[in-house]
Amino acid sequence: LLRAGLVLFRNGVKVSETPMVEPSETDEGTRTVSFRMSVALDKMKTGRYTVQAVTLQPGGELSAFGRGFFALRPPLAPTPAPAPAPTSSPSR
């Protein structure tokens, strides 16, 4: 049975990793598996990151690695709500 996890790097240094998990879905027809995992991005510093997906067959000969890149930016400042338009009073 395959296992997969994510490893996150910032400036070439490992900063976080997920536990290795079993597939959440398996499709025998297409011979594919899906994994579900989450990373607490709100606890990470802003900057550029490399994420490496790791898939292993424990005790077997199969392994696969893939890399992707992303950047975390600081949160946007809230936009103030527009002031309500003045209303005109009816003329007498």
C-alpha positions, 0 to 999 in steps of 0.5 A: 500500500502506498503512502504519501506526504509533503515536505516544505522548504524555505531558502533550501531549509526544511520548515515543515512536513506532513505525516505520511498518509494512506490514500483517501481514494483508489481507482482500480480502473485507472490505477490511480490513488488520491491523497488528502493532507493539509498544511497550516499556512497561517503558521508559516512566514511569508516568502517563497517555498518549495513543496516536495510531494513524496510517495513511497511503497513501504518495504517495496521498490517504488517511490516517486517525488514531485516538486512545486513552488509557491509564495506566501504573501502578507494578508491584504489590508482590509478595504474600508467600506464605502460611506453611504451616499447622502440622501436628499430630503424631498422638497416642499 
